[in-house]
Amino acid sequence: MSAFVHVFVSEDTLLRFVPKNPLLSLLPALGVGMLMPVCECGNVAVARRFLAKGVPVSTCITFLLASPILNPVALFATAIAFRYQPEVVWLRGGIAFVVAASVGLLIGHLGRGEQLLAPALAANRAEKGRAREHRHAHGHDHEHDHGSSFPEKLNNVAGQAGTEFLSMMQVLLLGAAVASATQVLVPRTSITSMGSGIVFAILAMMSLAFVLSICSTVDAFFALSYSSIFPTPALVAFLVFGPMLGMKTTGLMLTAFRPRVVLAIGAITLELVFLSALLLNLRGAFL
């Protein structure tokens, strides 16, 4: 998907669909997230491509956090797993929508453009920005791709996909190794035993989600196995927090953002998901 965007979608075409208003710019990010069945392992590469093409950082962060949950495959799998609790699907999607949009807006105000990005990506974005300004200054409204036939473009997609695969897979394998080692060395009972009260239950499931880093398309079935141990708010926290921030995802984010930005994304996401689950429990207590 990242390579396809790189070859077939120009910067000017992409930016034309992104509103200037910060709030309205979140709608394309959430819409694309719902239309693209990309899990958390693949959406970082797509977000990196959006960032390189000049899409606002707040929009890309919203897409990065929301797409693993709001994509149709993940929502359908959640509906199948919790067919006797259909409200879980709406709660998962609704909280993911609010948290992703909130984090995107908050991080977008921490800095501007290249200040938040990893050095290599920031340099690439700045170079493309200068190229756009040059084209506009000379009266060109869009990029030109001279002499590239459709087979040549497909060949470029394959080459770009190979480059993305090699660069992202290194980080993904390292993150998977850390997550696997943690699963083996840290007994799950040491995490689940914390779930004696609602606060500790939510924290336990969020910790489990971070450690296990299960793909968003199958994590609902894993969460279902804990439905007899933990209340629904804790399960929803697991389903929302895991795809947004797992061990693998955190490592992949470092290829796009500076460490302090990744830390800020993690801290704000953790707080918002925890508070949302806590409010969900309070709502259930008063109904």
Number of C-alpha atoms within 10 A of each C-alpha: 14 19 22 17 16 19 16 15 13 16 20 14 13 14 15 11 11 18 14 11 8 15 14 12 21 24 17 17 25 23 15 15 24 21 13 16 19 24 22 27 19 19 24 26 24 21 24 23 23 23 25 25 24 22 23 22 24 28 28 26 28 30 30 30 32 31 31 30 33 29 23 18 20 25 22 15 18 28 18 15 21 18 12 9 13 13 13 22 24 14 20 22 21 14 21 30 20 15 24 28 24 20 22 26 20 14 20 20 10 13 13 13 17 21 13 21 27 17 15 13 19 21 14 15 23 16 13 16 16 11 13 20 13 12 15 13 10 9 9 12 13 13 15 10 11 6 7 11 10 10 9 11 15 16 13 18 20 15 13 16 18 13 13 17 15 10 14 18 14 12 19 20 13 15 20 18 14 15 20 16 12 15 15 9 9 12 10 15 8 10 18 19 11 16 19 12 11 18 17 16 23 28 22 24 27 27 19 20 25 22 23 21 26 21 17 26 22 14 21 26 14 14 21 16 12 15 13 8 14 21 16 23 26 29 26 27 31 28 28 31 29 27 29 28 25 27 24 25 25 21 21 26 24 18 21 24 25 17 17 12 20 21 14 15 23 17 13 17 23 19 11 20 24 23 15 20 25 18 13 18 18 13 10 11 8 6 5
